[in-house]
């Protein structure tokens, strides 16, 4: 004899059980934050310090990944409203939202009008590990709002997954000075990475 769904719906005991389960589910404590995958905070702390030197009050983190920079923001007791994380990977955004509840992350293409409308409200842009891995880095910078600081990392040596590298500040200026007023070129180096840290402003 097959299962008849009407038997479940017409059975008061079954209805009571379903109602009890729903109430129990509603009364459960919120899930604890899910820790992000382990990562080296050095690069993100370096970027945070550079933004501080610029006296930046809020930042849009373009290519935020799983929210690594947010980890430093929480470490420094910053407020969620001063930050927006944007990533083109739905999986990354899902991990970031689980790890840092209450912080603002959105999924989408940087060039999408809807996404641009969100991040253009912020005073500065952070691009860590982004410009060296996207095909049209110049096109992206050309479309960026003028007058706002952009802090980005640039690998100094060939790196897996990167389309380009910049051995010194002259290589960076050669590629980007037509679009950016390059203000400073610093360096972050660790056992795992060697980056120039560049601050520029769109002409």
N, C-alpha and C positions, 0 to 999 in steps of 0.2 A: 504494500500500500504506500503510495507516494506521500510526500509532505504537502500538507494543505496550509498555506499561510493564514487562511481565515481561522484555523484552529488557534494560532498564536494570538491573533488580534482579538478573538472573542473570549480568550481565557483571562479572567481577572487576575489570576495569580501571575500569569506571564506579564501582563501590563504593569503590575505592581513591581515586579522584578526589574523591568526595563526602566521604570521611573526611579527606582532606588539606585540603579547603576548611573543614571544621568545625574542625580543629585550628588552622588559620591564623586563623580568625575569633576563636577563644578567646584566641589569643596577642596579638591586637592591643592596643595601648595604649588606655586609656580615652579617650573623646572629651574634648577640651578644653571648659571651660565656654563656653556660648554667651552673648555679651554681650547684656544687655537692650536694648530700644530706647532711644535717647537721651532724657534727661529732665533737668529742672532739680532739683538736689538741695536747693535752698534750703529748701523747705517741710519736707522730711524731716529735714534737719539741725536745723531749728528745733524740730520735734517731739522729736527725740532729746535736745536740750538741756533741754527742759521735763520730759521723763521723768527725766533725770538730777537735776534740781532736786528732784523728788519722791522721790529715792532709790529708784527702782523697779529691782528686780533682774531681772524678766522681764516679758514683754509678749506679749499676743495681738493680732496685727495683723488686724483684721476688715475685709474689703474690701481685701486686700493687693495686688490687681491683679497686675502682673507682677513684684512683689517689689522695688519701688523703695526702700522703707524698709530692706530687707535689705542693699541696697547701702551704706547709711550704717552699718549694723551691722558689716558686714565692714570698712569703712573705719576704724571705731573699734576693730577687733580684738576684737569681742564673740564669744562662743561660741554655736554654733547651738542648744544646749540651752536658752538663755534666751529663745527666740523661737518663736512659732507664727504662720504666715500662713494665713489662711482666705479663700477667695474663692468666689463662686457661679458663676464662669466657668471651665469646664474648660480652655479655651484659655489663660486667664491663668495658671492653676496650672501648666500644662505649660511655659509660657515661664519662669516663676519657677524651677521645678525644674531646668530646663536651664541657666539662668543662674547659679544658686547651689546646686550639688550639695552634699548633706550638710545642708542646711537643711530645716526641717520646714514643708511646705505641705500643706494639705488642701483638697479641693474639697467644697463643700456649702453648704446653706442655714444661715444663722446660727441659725435657730429650730429646726432639726432636733435632736432629743434626742441623737443620736450626736455631732453636731458640738459642741453645747453642752457635752457631757461632756468633750470634748477641751479647749476653750478656757477653761472655768470653772476649770481647775486653775492658770491663770496669775493673777498678782497685779494686773495692770492691763490695760486695753483701749485700743487705738488705733484710731480711726475717722477716717481722712483722706478727705474727699470721699465720705462715706457717708450721714450723717444727712440731708443736703440732697437726696439723690437717691432715697431710698426713700420709698414712700408712707406707711407706718405707722411713722414714726420714734418716735412716742410709745409705741406698742405694744412696739417693740423695747426701748426704755429701761425700760419698766415691767417687762419680763421679765428684765432684767439683774440679776445678783447684787448684793445690797446691800453697801455698805462698801468697794467696790473703785474706785479711781480710773479715770475714763474721760477720755481726751484726744481731743477731736474738733475738726475744722475746720468753720467756718461762713462761707460767702461773704458778704461785706459788700454786694455789689451783685448785680443779676440776672446769671446766668451760664448759658450754654448747657448744657442737661442737668439743671440744678438745678430742684427744685420749689419752693424757698423760699430767701430770703436774709435777712440780719439786719444792718441798717445800723449798729447799735450794741449795746452790752452790755445795754441795757434790753430790746431786742427778744428777745435770747437768754434773758434771765431770765424774760420774760413767757411764753415758750413752754415752757421746761424746768424752771423752779424748782419746779413741783409734783412733779417726779420726781427731780430732782437737787439736791444742795447744791452750787451753783456756787461754786467756790473762787477761781478766777482767770480773767480774760478778757484775753488778750494779743492781739498782732496780728502777722501776717506779711504783708509787702507786697513784691511784686516787679513787674517790667515785665509779667508775665503773669498775676499773681494778687493778690488782696487778701482775706485771710481773718482772721477772729477765730480765735484758738486758745484753746479753752475746756477747762479742767480742772474736772470735777465728780465727785461721788461719789453713787451711788444711795442715796436715803434708806433 
